[in-house]
């Protein structure tokens, strides 16, 4: 499996505080069947973090190689949608045109469609992160279904499917799955405890709704297409 949204780099954001915890997160991920992780620290204030992210990923990959932990770390970021578009090209997933786009946790702004359009108009391909945890979307999931029709991909969190983020997020995630409005499941992991880098538990829930073959697309073929820069859907 491939996890395109994971806060695994140490000392950058609210993820692991040190390399030891990052390594343990990778060990947990490997045990869950995850082979590739996109490191996606929060990018919120426009600070130049590209070199910091690249250095952190290189250090972590080196340790994982030395310890024979079979997980590869790729570059990315969890990007605040309010940041200036010209600054985003250095934070796409694995150098592709895909990028994680995070809307405010409190609401879905009325100009969400314009934000997505502006990113796509310069050749970027936004992936809307964890909309099922957004109060506006929980209240009306059709907001995301309609927005997805304009071109962005939608990524939900494995923990939402298991109920970790509460009943509202779980119900919303299940609804989006049933409506075919989910392209990728990711962990959005931050630590070894609580928000762990585990996809399988959410995948099992998705399998009950979509069947094993279609659910597998959300953690295998679709995220693979993202890290390789290929199209997922027309």
C-alpha positions in Angstrom: 0.0 0.0 0.0 1.0 3.6 -0.5 0.3 6.4 2.0 0.3 9.8 0.3 -0.4 11.8 3.5 1.7 11.3 6.6 3.4 13.6 9.0 6.5 11.3 9.5 9.4 13.8 9.5 10.8 14.7 12.9 10.8 18.1 14.4 9.0 20.0 11.6 5.4 20.3 12.6 3.0 18.5 15.0 4.3 15.1 13.9 7.1 13.1 15.6 9.5 15.0 17.8 12.6 13.0 17.0 14.1 10.6 14.5 13.5 7.6 16.8 9.7 8.1 16.6 9.9 8.7 12.9 11.6 5.3 12.5 9.1 3.6 14.7 6.3 5.1 12.7 7.9 3.6 9.6 8.2 0.3 11.3 4.5 0.4 12.2 3.6 1.3 8.6 5.8 -1.5 7.2 4.0 -4.0 9.5 0.7 -2.8 8.1 1.8 -3.4 4.5 2.7 0.1 3.6 5.7 0.3 1.3 5.8 3.9 0.3 5.1 7.1 2.4 4.8 10.6 1.1 6.2 12.9 3.9 3.7 15.8 4.1 4.5 18.3 6.9 2.2 21.2 7.3 2.9 24.2 5.1 0.8 27.0 6.5 2.7 30.3 6.6 4.5 30.5 3.3 8.0 29.8 4.9 10.5 28.2 2.6 10.6 24.6 3.8 11.5 22.7 0.6 15.2 22.1 1.7 14.1 21.2 5.2 11.7 18.6 4.0 14.1 17.2 1.5 16.9 16.9 4.1 14.6 15.3 6.6 13.3 12.7 4.1 16.9 11.9 3.0 18.0 11.4 6.6 15.0 9.2 7.4 15.5 7.1 4.2 19.1 6.6 5.2 18.1 5.2 8.6 15.4 3.0 7.1 17.9 1.5 4.7 20.4 0.9 7.5 17.7 -0.8 9.6 16.3 -2.7 6.7 12.8 -1.3 7.2 11.1 -1.7 3.8 9.5 1.7 3.5 10.5 4.5 1.0 9.9 8.1 1.9 9.0 10.6 -0.8 8.6 14.3 -0.7 5.4 16.3 -0.4 3.6 18.7 1.9 0.2 19.3 3.5 -0.6 22.7 2.0 -2.9 25.4 3.4 -5.1 26.5 0.5 -4.7 30.2 1.4 -1.0 30.2 0.4 0.2 31.9 -2.8 0.0 29.6 -5.8 3.5 30.5 -7.1 5.0 29.1 -3.9 3.5 25.7 -4.3 5.4 24.2 -7.1 8.2 23.2 -4.8 5.8 21.2 -2.6 4.1 18.8 -5.0 4.0 15.1 -4.4 7.2 13.5 -5.6 7.8 16.3 -8.1 4.5 15.6 -10.0 1.8 18.2 -10.4 -0.3 16.6 -7.6 -0.4 18.4 -4.3 -2.3 18.0 -1.0 -4.7 20.9 -0.5 -5.9 21.4 3.1 -9.0 23.7 3.6 -9.6 25.3 7.0 -10.6 22.8 9.7 -13.5 25.0 10.8 -15.4 25.4 7.6 -15.4 25.1 3.8 -14.9 28.6 2.3 -17.5 29.9 -0.1 -14.8 30.4 -2.7 -13.5 26.8 -2.6 -14.3 26.3 -6.2 -12.3 29.4 -7.2 -9.3 28.2 -5.1 -9.3 24.9 -6.9 -9.7 26.5 -10.3 -6.8 28.8 -9.7 -4.5 25.9 -8.8 -5.6 23.9 -11.7 -5.3 26.8 -14.1 -1.5 26.8 -13.6 -1.2 23.1 -14.1 -1.4 21.8 -10.5 -3.7 19.0 -9.6 -5.1 19.5 -6.1 -6.0 16.6 -3.8 -8.5 17.7 -1.2 -7.4 16.3 2.1 -9.8 14.8 4.7 -12.9 16.8 3.8 -15.0 14.3 5.8 -13.6 16.0 9.0 -14.7 19.4 7.9 -17.9 20.7 9.8 -19.3 22.2 6.6 -18.9 18.9 4.7 -20.2 16.8 7.5 -23.3 18.9 7.4 -23.6 18.7 3.6 -21.3 16.2 1.9 -22.6 17.2 -1.5 -20.3 20.3 -1.2 -17.3 17.9 -1.9 -19.2 15.8 -4.4 -19.9 18.9 -6.5 -16.4 20.3 -6.0 -14.8 17.0 -7.1 -16.7 17.2 -10.3 -14.6 20.2 -11.2 -11.4 18.1 -11.3 -9.7 17.7 -7.9 -9.1 14.4 -6.3 -10.5 13.6 -2.8 -8.5 11.9 0.0 -10.2 10.7 3.1 -8.5 9.5 6.3 -8.4 5.8 7.3 -9.2 6.8 10.9 -12.4 8.5 9.8 -13.7 5.2 8.5 -12.9 3.5 11.8 -14.6 6.2 13.9 -11.4 7.7 15.3 -12.4 11.2 14.4 -16.0 10.8 15.7 -19.4 9.6 14.4 -19.9 12.7 12.1 -16.7 12.2 10.2 -17.3 8.4 9.9 -20.8 8.9 8.6 -19.6 11.5 6.1 -16.7 9.3 5.0 -19.0 6.3 4.4 -21.4 8.5 2.5 -18.6 9.8 0.2 -17.5 6.2 -0.4 -21.0 5.1 -1.3 -21.3 8.0 -3.7 -18.0 7.1 -5.4 -16.5 10.5 -4.4 -13.3 9.1 -2.8 -10.1 8.7 -4.8 -7.6 7.9 -2.1 -7.4 6.7 1.5 -4.4 7.9 3.5 -3.4 7.8 7.2 -2.7 11.5 8.0 -0.6 9.9 10.7 1.2 12.1 13.2 2.7 9.6 15.8 3.1 6.1 17.0 0.2 6.5 19.4 -3.3 7.6 18.4 -2.9 8.8 14.9 -0.8 5.9 13.7 0.4 5.1 10.1 -2.1 2.3 9.6 -4.2 1.9 6.4 -5.5 -1.6 6.8 -8.2 -0.9 9.4 -9.8 1.8 7.2 -9.4 -0.4 4.1 -11.3 -3.2 5.7 -14.2 -0.8 6.3 -14.1 0.4 2.7 -14.1 -3.2 1.5 -17.5 -3.8 3.1 -18.9 -0.9 1.0 -17.0 -1.1 -2.3 -15.8 -4.7 -2.4 -12.1 -5.8 -2.1 -11.1 -4.9 -5.6 -12.5 -1.3 -5.7 -11.3 -0.6 -2.2 -7.8 -1.7 -3.0 -7.6 1.0 -5.8 -7.8 3.6 -3.1 -4.6 2.5 -1.3 -2.7 0.9 -4.2 -3.3 1.8 -7.8 -4.6 5.4 -7.3 -1.9 6.6 -5.0 0.7 4.9 -7.2 -0.7 6.9 -10.1 -0.3 10.1 -8.0 3.3 9.5 -7.1 4.1 8.6 -10.7 2.3 11.7 -12.0 -0.3 9.8 -14.0 -4.1 10.5 -14.3 -6.5 8.6 -12.1 -9.7 9.5 -13.8 -10.8 11.5 -16.8 
